[in-house]
Amino acid sequence: VAKDLGLQLLDLSDRGVRILNKGRTQYFALHGKTGHLVTAERIDREQLCRLVEKCVLRCELIVEGEM
């Protein structure tokens, strides 16, 4: 994420970068030492999507301040 946004790792915390998921469970997080998007929780496709053929988890990346 840091590389894609053209930011240094320290800029992620300075700009208040955070991941928002719909729902209660936070499935994704930013790894503080690498700036990578990682899974924060076990993702169980059968529980989330059941009989849906295409399973999509959406999340938003929030960056405070101007880019």
PDB file of N, CA, C and O in Angstrom:
ATOM      1  N   VAL A   1       0.831  -1.182   0.000  1.00  0.00           N
ATOM      2  CA  VAL A   1       0.000   0.000   0.000  1.00  0.00           C
ATOM      3  C   VAL A   1       0.876   1.247   0.000  1.00  0.00           C
ATOM      4  O   VAL A   1       0.634   2.189  -0.755  1.00  0.00           O
ATOM      5  N   ALA A   2       1.899   1.243   0.858  1.00  0.00           N
ATOM      6  CA  ALA A   2       2.790   2.402   0.920  1.00  0.00           C
ATOM      7  C   ALA A   2       3.412   2.657  -0.443  1.00  0.00           C
ATOM      8  O   ALA A   2       3.453   3.799  -0.902  1.00  0.00           O
ATOM      9  N   LYS A   3       3.891   1.617  -1.089  1.00  0.00           N
ATOM     10  CA  LYS A   3       4.526   1.752  -2.404  1.00  0.00           C
ATOM     11  C   LYS A   3       3.524   2.243  -3.443  1.00  0.00           C
ATOM     12  O   LYS A   3       3.844   3.121  -4.244  1.00  0.00           O
ATOM     13  N   ASP A   4       2.310   1.682  -3.439  1.00  0.00           N
ATOM     14  CA  ASP A   4       1.286   2.083  -4.403  1.00  0.00           C
ATOM     15  C   ASP A   4       0.885   3.540  -4.245  1.00  0.00           C
ATOM     16  O   ASP A   4       0.570   4.206  -5.231  1.00  0.00           O
ATOM     17  N   LEU A   5       0.893   4.046  -3.010  1.00  0.00           N
ATOM     18  CA  LEU A   5       0.535   5.440  -2.754  1.00  0.00           C
ATOM     19  C   LEU A   5       1.724   6.385  -2.889  1.00  0.00           C
ATOM     20  O   LEU A   5       1.562   7.604  -2.840  1.00  0.00           O
ATOM     21  N   GLY A   6       2.914   5.824  -3.058  1.00  0.00           N
ATOM     22  CA  GLY A   6       4.110   6.651  -3.162  1.00  0.00           C
ATOM     23  C   GLY A   6       4.508   7.267  -1.835  1.00  0.00           C
ATOM     24  O   GLY A   6       5.053   8.370  -1.794  1.00  0.00           O
ATOM     25  N   LEU A   7       4.234   6.548  -0.738  1.00  0.00           N
ATOM     26  CA  LEU A   7       4.548   7.030   0.605  1.00  0.00           C
ATOM     27  C   LEU A   7       5.643   6.188   1.243  1.00  0.00           C
ATOM     28  O   LEU A   7       5.808   5.014   0.914  1.00  0.00           O
ATOM     29  N   GLN A   8       6.382   6.792   2.151  1.00  0.00           N
ATOM     30  CA  GLN A   8       7.326   6.055   2.967  1.00  0.00           C
ATOM     31  C   GLN A   8       6.549   5.398   4.106  1.00  0.00           C
ATOM     32  O   GLN A   8       5.434   5.819   4.415  1.00  0.00           O
ATOM     33  N   LEU A   9       7.124   4.371   4.732  1.00  0.00           N
ATOM     34  CA  LEU A   9       6.432   3.665   5.808  1.00  0.00           C
ATOM     35  C   LEU A   9       6.017   4.596   6.952  1.00  0.00           C
ATOM     36  O   LEU A   9       4.921   4.454   7.495  1.00  0.00           O
ATOM     37  N   LEU A  10       6.869   5.533   7.315  1.00  0.00           N
ATOM     38  CA  LEU A  10       6.530   6.464   8.396  1.00  0.00           C
ATOM     39  C   LEU A  10       5.342   7.342   8.032  1.00  0.00           C
ATOM     40  O   LEU A  10       4.582   7.762   8.905  1.00  0.00           O
ATOM     41  N   ASP A  11       5.180   7.619   6.727  1.00  0.00           N
ATOM     42  CA  ASP A  11       4.064   8.451   6.289  1.00  0.00           C
ATOM     43  C   ASP A  11       2.717   7.779   6.531  1.00  0.00           C
ATOM     44  O   ASP A  11       1.711   8.467   6.702  1.00  0.00           O
ATOM     45  N   LEU A  12       2.681   6.438   6.548  1.00  0.00           N
ATOM     46  CA  LEU A  12       1.418   5.732   6.771  1.00  0.00           C
ATOM     47  C   LEU A  12       0.817   6.108   8.121  1.00  0.00           C
ATOM     48  O   LEU A  12      -0.372   6.415   8.208  1.00  0.00           O
ATOM     49  N   SER A  13       1.625   6.087   9.162  1.00  0.00           N
ATOM     50  CA  SER A  13       1.104   6.439  10.484  1.00  0.00           C
ATOM     51  C   SER A  13       0.924   7.949  10.620  1.00  0.00           C
ATOM     52  O   SER A  13      -0.025   8.398  11.262  1.00  0.00           O
ATOM     53  N   ASP A  14       1.820   8.738  10.026  1.00  0.00           N
ATOM     54  CA  ASP A  14       1.704  10.189  10.114  1.00  0.00           C
ATOM     55  C   ASP A  14       0.426  10.704   9.450  1.00  0.00           C
ATOM     56  O   ASP A  14      -0.163  11.682   9.910  1.00  0.00           O
ATOM     57  N   ARG A  15       0.001  10.049   8.377  1.00  0.00           N
ATOM     58  CA  ARG A  15      -1.196  10.473   7.645  1.00  0.00           C
ATOM     59  C   ARG A  15      -2.458   9.773   8.138  1.00  0.00           C
ATOM     60  O   ARG A  15      -3.537   9.986   7.586  1.00  0.00           O
ATOM     61  N   GLY A  16      -2.336   8.949   9.161  1.00  0.00           N
ATOM     62  CA  GLY A  16      -3.516   8.273   9.715  1.00  0.00           C
ATOM     63  C   GLY A  16      -4.135   7.280   8.750  1.00  0.00           C
ATOM     64  O   GLY A  16      -5.357   7.140   8.715  1.00  0.00           O
ATOM     65  N   VAL A  17      -3.318   6.586   7.965  1.00  0.00           N
ATOM     66  CA  VAL A  17      -3.832   5.613   7.005  1.00  0.00           C
ATOM     67  C   VAL A  17      -4.458   4.449   7.765  1.00  0.00           C
ATOM     68  O   VAL A  17      -3.851   3.890   8.679  1.00  0.00           O
ATOM     69  N   ARG A  18      -5.680   4.092   7.374  1.00  0.00           N
ATOM     70  CA  ARG A  18      -6.356   2.966   8.018  1.00  0.00           C
ATOM     71  C   ARG A  18      -7.269   2.258   7.033  1.00  0.00           C
ATOM     72  O   ARG A  18      -7.653   2.816   6.005  1.00  0.00           O
ATOM     73  N   ILE A  19      -7.607   1.036   7.361  1.00  0.00           N
ATOM     74  CA  ILE A  19      -8.467   0.192   6.538  1.00  0.00           C
ATOM     75  C   ILE A  19      -9.847   0.121   7.196  1.00  0.00           C
ATOM     76  O   ILE A  19      -9.953  -0.092   8.404  1.00  0.00           O
ATOM     77  N   LEU A  20     -10.894   0.300   6.401  1.00  0.00           N
ATOM     78  CA  LEU A  20     -12.257   0.166   6.894  1.00  0.00           C
ATOM     79  C   LEU A  20     -12.948  -0.965   6.146  1.00  0.00           C
ATOM     80  O   LEU A  20     -12.922  -1.012   4.916  1.00  0.00           O
ATOM     81  N   ASN A  21     -13.557  -1.864   6.882  1.00  0.00           N
ATOM     82  CA  ASN A  21     -14.345  -2.948   6.309  1.00  0.00           C
ATOM     83  C   ASN A  21     -15.801  -2.715   6.656  1.00  0.00           C
ATOM     84  O   ASN A  21     -16.111  -2.152   7.706  1.00  0.00           O
ATOM     85  N   LYS A  22     -16.694  -3.142   5.784  1.00  0.00           N
ATOM     86  CA  LYS A  22     -18.108  -3.116   6.133  1.00  0.00           C
ATOM     87  C   LYS A  22     -18.366  -4.283   7.071  1.00  0.00           C
ATOM     88  O   LYS A  22     -17.824  -5.372   6.882  1.00  0.00           O
ATOM     89  N   GLY A  23     -19.185  -4.059   8.068  1.00  0.00           N
ATOM     90  CA  GLY A  23     -19.465  -5.116   9.036  1.00  0.00           C
ATOM     91  C   GLY A  23     -18.601  -4.992  10.263  1.00  0.00           C
ATOM     92  O   GLY A  23     -17.806  -4.062  10.394  1.00  0.00           O
ATOM     93  N   ARG A  24     -18.766  -5.943  11.164  1.00  0.00           N
ATOM     94  CA  ARG A  24     -18.080  -5.892  12.452  1.00  0.00           C
ATOM     95  C   ARG A  24     -16.663  -6.446  12.408  1.00  0.00           C
ATOM     96  O   ARG A  24     -15.787  -5.974  13.133  1.00  0.00           O
ATOM     97  N   THR A  25     -16.436  -7.435  11.569  1.00  0.00           N
ATOM     98  CA  THR A  25     -15.134  -8.101  11.553  1.00  0.00           C
ATOM     99  C   THR A  25     -14.154  -7.340  10.669  1.00  0.00           C
ATOM    100  O   THR A  25     -14.469  -6.992   9.531  1.00  0.00           O
ATOM    101  N   GLN A  26     -12.985  -7.090  11.197  1.00  0.00           N
ATOM    102  CA  GLN A  26     -11.913  -6.415  10.470  1.00  0.00           C
ATOM    103  C   GLN A  26     -11.061  -7.489   9.803  1.00  0.00           C
ATOM    104  O   GLN A  26     -10.193  -8.075  10.449  1.00  0.00           O
ATOM    105  N   TYR A  27     -11.298  -7.755   8.513  1.00  0.00           N
ATOM    106  CA  TYR A  27     -10.592  -8.827   7.815  1.00  0.00           C
ATOM    107  C   TYR A  27      -9.213  -8.417   7.318  1.00  0.00           C
ATOM    108  O   TYR A  27      -8.356  -9.275   7.109  1.00  0.00           O
ATOM    109  N   PHE A  28      -8.986  -7.127   7.125  1.00  0.00           N
ATOM    110  CA  PHE A  28      -7.720  -6.670   6.575  1.00  0.00           C
ATOM    111  C   PHE A  28      -7.069  -5.646   7.490  1.00  0.00           C
ATOM    112  O   PHE A  28      -7.738  -4.951   8.255  1.00  0.00           O
ATOM    113  N   ALA A  29      -5.732  -5.569   7.392  1.00  0.00           N
ATOM    114  CA  ALA A  29      -4.967  -4.603   8.182  1.00  0.00           C
ATOM    115  C   ALA A  29      -3.735  -4.200   7.391  1.00  0.00           C
ATOM    116  O   ALA A  29      -3.369  -4.857   6.417  1.00  0.00           O
ATOM    117  N   LEU A  30      -3.105  -3.127   7.811  1.00  0.00           N
ATOM    118  CA  LEU A  30      -1.825  -2.711   7.226  1.00  0.00           C
ATOM    119  C   LEU A  30      -0.716  -3.196   8.146  1.00  0.00           C
ATOM    120  O   LEU A  30      -0.736  -2.932   9.348  1.00  0.00           O
ATOM    121  N   HIS A  31       0.242  -3.899   7.581  1.00  0.00           N
ATOM    122  CA  HIS A  31       1.396  -4.356   8.353  1.00  0.00           C
ATOM    123  C   HIS A  31       2.295  -3.150   8.591  1.00  0.00           C
ATOM    124  O   HIS A  31       2.778  -2.532   7.642  1.00  0.00           O
ATOM    125  N   GLY A  32       2.515  -2.819   9.852  1.00  0.00           N
ATOM    126  CA  GLY A  32       3.242  -1.607  10.217  1.00  0.00           C
ATOM    127  C   GLY A  32       4.683  -1.547   9.747  1.00  0.00           C
ATOM    128  O   GLY A  32       5.191  -0.459   9.472  1.00  0.00           O
ATOM    129  N   LYS A  33       5.360  -2.692   9.647  1.00  0.00           N
ATOM    130  CA  LYS A  33       6.783  -2.685   9.286  1.00  0.00           C
ATOM    131  C   LYS A  33       7.021  -2.753   7.780  1.00  0.00           C
ATOM    132  O   LYS A  33       8.090  -2.372   7.301  1.00  0.00           O
ATOM    133  N   THR A  34       6.021  -3.241   7.027  1.00  0.00           N
ATOM    134  CA  THR A  34       6.212  -3.390   5.587  1.00  0.00           C
ATOM    135  C   THR A  34       5.294  -2.517   4.747  1.00  0.00           C
ATOM    136  O   THR A  34       5.597  -2.238   3.587  1.00  0.00           O
ATOM    137  N   GLY A  35       4.169  -2.081   5.321  1.00  0.00           N
ATOM    138  CA  GLY A  35       3.199  -1.307   4.552  1.00  0.00           C
ATOM    139  C   GLY A  35       2.326  -2.168   3.662  1.00  0.00           C
ATOM    140  O   GLY A  35       1.598  -1.646   2.818  1.00  0.00           O
ATOM    141  N   HIS A  36       2.390  -3.494   3.838  1.00  0.00           N
ATOM    142  CA  HIS A  36       1.593  -4.417   3.027  1.00  0.00           C
ATOM    143  C   HIS A  36       0.179  -4.556   3.583  1.00  0.00           C
ATOM    144  O   HIS A  36      -0.041  -4.432   4.788  1.00  0.00           O
ATOM    145  N   LEU A  37      -0.772  -4.813   2.696  1.00  0.00           N
ATOM    146  CA  LEU A  37      -2.133  -5.150   3.091  1.00  0.00           C
ATOM    147  C   LEU A  37      -2.147  -6.635   3.436  1.00  0.00           C
ATOM    148  O   LEU A  37      -1.763  -7.461   2.609  1.00  0.00           O
ATOM    149  N   VAL A  38      -2.580  -6.984   4.640  1.00  0.00           N
ATOM    150  CA  VAL A  38      -2.560  -8.377   5.097  1.00  0.00           C
ATOM    151  C   VAL A  38      -3.931  -8.757   5.650  1.00  0.00           C
ATOM    152  O   VAL A  38      -4.741  -7.891   5.982  1.00  0.00           O
ATOM    153  N   THR A  39      -4.177 -10.048   5.744  1.00  0.00           N
ATOM    154  CA  THR A  39      -5.410 -10.512   6.377  1.00  0.00           C
ATOM    155  C   THR A  39      -5.229 -10.433   7.883  1.00  0.00           C
ATOM    156  O   THR A  39      -4.201 -10.843   8.421  1.00  0.00           O
ATOM    157  N   ALA A  40      -6.247  -9.899   8.557  1.00  0.00           N
ATOM    158  CA  ALA A  40      -6.188  -9.737  10.003  1.00  0.00           C
ATOM    159  C   ALA A  40      -6.978 -10.828  10.717  1.00  0.00           C
ATOM    160  O   ALA A  40      -6.765 -11.081  11.903  1.00  0.00           O
ATOM    161  N   GLU A  41      -7.881 -11.465  10.001  1.00  0.00           N
ATOM    162  CA  GLU A  41      -8.721 -12.519  10.545  1.00  0.00           C
ATOM    163  C   GLU A  41      -8.815 -13.650   9.534  1.00  0.00           C
ATOM    164  O   GLU A  41      -8.592 -13.452   8.340  1.00  0.00           O
ATOM    165  N   ARG A  42      -9.145 -14.821  10.019  1.00  0.00           N
ATOM    166  CA  ARG A  42      -9.387 -15.961   9.143  1.00  0.00           C
ATOM    167  C   ARG A  42     -10.620 -15.647   8.296  1.00  0.00           C
ATOM    168  O   ARG A  42     -11.634 -15.192   8.825  1.00  0.00           O
ATOM    169  N   ILE A  43     -10.540 -15.885   6.985  1.00  0.00           N
ATOM    170  CA  ILE A  43     -11.647 -15.621   6.076  1.00  0.00           C
ATOM    171  C   ILE A  43     -12.264 -16.951   5.671  1.00  0.00           C
ATOM    172  O   ILE A  43     -11.630 -17.757   4.990  1.00  0.00           O
ATOM    173  N   ASP A  44     -13.498 -17.173   6.092  1.00  0.00           N
ATOM    174  CA  ASP A  44     -14.224 -18.411   5.813  1.00  0.00           C
ATOM    175  C   ASP A  44     -15.246 -18.134   4.716  1.00  0.00           C
ATOM    176  O   ASP A  44     -16.306 -17.561   4.970  1.00  0.00           O
ATOM    177  N   ARG A  45     -14.917 -18.547   3.499  1.00  0.00           N
ATOM    178  CA  ARG A  45     -15.774 -18.271   2.349  1.00  0.00           C
ATOM    179  C   ARG A  45     -17.174 -18.844   2.532  1.00  0.00           C
ATOM    180  O   ARG A  45     -18.157 -18.173   2.216  1.00  0.00           O
ATOM    181  N   GLU A  46     -17.283 -20.065   3.032  1.00  0.00           N
ATOM    182  CA  GLU A  46     -18.590 -20.696   3.197  1.00  0.00           C
ATOM    183  C   GLU A  46     -19.469 -19.918   4.181  1.00  0.00           C
ATOM    184  O   GLU A  46     -20.682 -19.825   3.990  1.00  0.00           O
ATOM    185  N   GLN A  47     -18.870 -19.371   5.211  1.00  0.00           N
ATOM    186  CA  GLN A  47     -19.629 -18.598   6.181  1.00  0.00           C
ATOM    187  C   GLN A  47     -20.046 -17.244   5.612  1.00  0.00           C
ATOM    188  O   GLN A  47     -21.160 -16.787   5.865  1.00  0.00           O
ATOM    189  N   LEU A  48     -19.170 -16.602   4.851  1.00  0.00           N
ATOM    190  CA  LEU A  48     -19.440 -15.266   4.339  1.00  0.00           C
ATOM    191  C   LEU A  48     -20.374 -15.246   3.134  1.00  0.00           C
ATOM    192  O   LEU A  48     -21.252 -14.389   3.036  1.00  0.00           O
ATOM    193  N   CYS A  49     -20.182 -16.189   2.224  1.00  0.00           N
ATOM    194  CA  CYS A  49     -20.890 -16.110   0.946  1.00  0.00           C
ATOM    195  C   CYS A  49     -21.869 -17.256   0.697  1.00  0.00           C
ATOM    196  O   CYS A  49     -22.712 -17.167  -0.196  1.00  0.00           O
ATOM    197  N   ARG A  50     -21.767 -18.281   1.443  1.00  0.00           N
ATOM    198  CA  ARG A  50     -22.619 -19.464   1.327  1.00  0.00           C
ATOM    199  C   ARG A  50     -22.803 -19.915  -0.109  1.00  0.00           C
ATOM    200  O   ARG A  50     -21.881 -20.500  -0.678  1.00  0.00           O
ATOM    201  N   LEU A  51     -23.930 -19.674  -0.708  1.00  0.00           N
ATOM    202  CA  LEU A  51     -24.234 -20.215  -2.034  1.00  0.00           C
ATOM    203  C   LEU A  51     -23.927 -19.258  -3.179  1.00  0.00           C
ATOM    204  O   LEU A  51     -24.275 -19.536  -4.327  1.00  0.00           O
ATOM    205  N   VAL A  52     -23.288 -18.151  -2.885  1.00  0.00           N
ATOM    206  CA  VAL A  52     -22.947 -17.179  -3.918  1.00  0.00           C
ATOM    207  C   VAL A  52     -21.691 -17.645  -4.651  1.00  0.00           C
ATOM    208  O   VAL A  52     -20.687 -17.985  -4.024  1.00  0.00           O
ATOM    209  N   GLU A  53     -21.756 -17.660  -5.987  1.00  0.00           N
ATOM    210  CA  GLU A  53     -20.619 -18.152  -6.777  1.00  0.00           C
ATOM    211  C   GLU A  53     -19.401 -17.225  -6.664  1.00  0.00           C
ATOM    212  O   GLU A  53     -18.274 -17.692  -6.497  1.00  0.00           O
ATOM    213  N   LYS A  54     -19.633 -15.927  -6.757  1.00  0.00           N
ATOM    214  CA  LYS A  54     -18.535 -14.962  -6.713  1.00  0.00           C
ATOM    215  C   LYS A  54     -18.531 -14.277  -5.344  1.00  0.00           C
ATOM    216  O   LYS A  54     -19.469 -13.557  -5.001  1.00  0.00           O
ATOM    217  N   CYS A  55     -17.486 -14.504  -4.579  1.00  0.00           N
ATOM    218  CA  CYS A  55     -17.390 -13.964  -3.221  1.00  0.00           C
ATOM    219  C   CYS A  55     -16.405 -12.783  -3.230  1.00  0.00           C
ATOM    220  O   CYS A  55     -15.242 -12.936  -3.604  1.00  0.00           O
ATOM    221  N   VAL A  56     -16.889 -11.610  -2.815  1.00  0.00           N
ATOM    222  CA  VAL A  56     -16.062 -10.403  -2.823  1.00  0.00           C
ATOM    223  C   VAL A  56     -16.113  -9.756  -1.444  1.00  0.00           C
ATOM    224  O   VAL A  56     -17.191  -9.545  -0.887  1.00  0.00           O
ATOM    225  N   LEU A  57     -14.952  -9.446  -0.904  1.00  0.00           N
ATOM    226  CA  LEU A  57     -14.858  -8.680   0.342  1.00  0.00           C
ATOM    227  C   LEU A  57     -14.345  -7.294  -0.021  1.00  0.00           C
ATOM    228  O   LEU A  57     -13.290  -7.152  -0.639  1.00  0.00           O
ATOM    229  N   ARG A  58     -15.084  -6.299   0.360  1.00  0.00           N
ATOM    230  CA  ARG A  58     -14.690  -4.926   0.046  1.00  0.00           C
ATOM    231  C   ARG A  58     -14.160  -4.243   1.303  1.00  0.00           C
ATOM    232  O   ARG A  58     -14.622  -4.490   2.417  1.00  0.00           O
ATOM    233  N   CYS A  59     -13.187  -3.388   1.085  1.00  0.00           N
ATOM    234  CA  CYS A  59     -12.677  -2.568   2.179  1.00  0.00           C
ATOM    235  C   CYS A  59     -12.263  -1.224   1.589  1.00  0.00           C
ATOM    236  O   CYS A  59     -12.052  -1.098   0.383  1.00  0.00           O
ATOM    237  N   GLU A  60     -12.154  -0.241   2.446  1.00  0.00           N
ATOM    238  CA  GLU A  60     -11.738   1.093   2.024  1.00  0.00           C
ATOM    239  C   GLU A  60     -10.453   1.474   2.732  1.00  0.00           C
ATOM    240  O   GLU A  60     -10.247   1.147   3.901  1.00  0.00           O
ATOM    241  N   LEU A  61      -9.596   2.166   2.009  1.00  0.00           N
ATOM    242  CA  LEU A  61      -8.360   2.697   2.570  1.00  0.00           C
ATOM    243  C   LEU A  61      -8.559   4.185   2.771  1.00  0.00           C
ATOM    244  O   LEU A  61      -8.823   4.917   1.816  1.00  0.00           O
ATOM    245  N   ILE A  62      -8.434   4.633   4.000  1.00  0.00           N
ATOM    246  CA  ILE A  62      -8.606   6.055   4.330  1.00  0.00           C
ATOM    247  C   ILE A  62      -7.236   6.673   4.578  1.00  0.00           C
ATOM    248  O   ILE A  62      -6.445   6.154   5.366  1.00  0.00           O
ATOM    249  N   VAL A  63      -6.957   7.796   3.892  1.00  0.00           N
ATOM    250  CA  VAL A  63      -5.714   8.534   4.085  1.00  0.00           C
ATOM    251  C   VAL A  63      -6.098   9.945   4.471  1.00  0.00           C
ATOM    252  O   VAL A  63      -6.759  10.641   3.701  1.00  0.00           O
ATOM    253  N   GLU A  64      -5.694  10.376   5.654  1.00  0.00           N
ATOM    254  CA  GLU A  64      -5.982  11.726   6.096  1.00  0.00           C
ATOM    255  C   GLU A  64      -4.979  12.697   5.500  1.00  0.00           C
ATOM    256  O   GLU A  64      -3.820  12.339   5.289  1.00  0.00           O
ATOM    257  N   GLY A  65      -5.401  13.893   5.231  1.00  0.00           N
ATOM    258  CA  GLY A  65      -4.510  14.900   4.653  1.00  0.00           C
ATOM    259  C   GLY A  65      -4.476  14.794   3.146  1.00  0.00           C
ATOM    260  O   GLY A  65      -5.008  13.849   2.565  1.00  0.00           O
ATOM    261  N   GLU A  66      -3.855  15.756   2.528  1.00  0.00           N
ATOM    262  CA  GLU A  66      -3.791  15.814   1.070  1.00  0.00           C
ATOM    263  C   GLU A  66      -2.739  14.882   0.530  1.00  0.00           C
ATOM    264  O   GLU A  66      -1.724  14.616   1.173  1.00  0.00           O
ATOM    265  N   MET A  67      -2.999  14.391  -0.662  1.00  0.00           N
ATOM    266  CA  MET A  67      -2.042  13.506  -1.346  1.00  0.00           C
ATOM    267  C   MET A  67      -1.425  14.258  -2.502  1.00  0.00           C
ATOM    268  O   MET A  67      -0.589  13.708  -3.220  1.00  0.00           O
TER     269      MET A  67
END
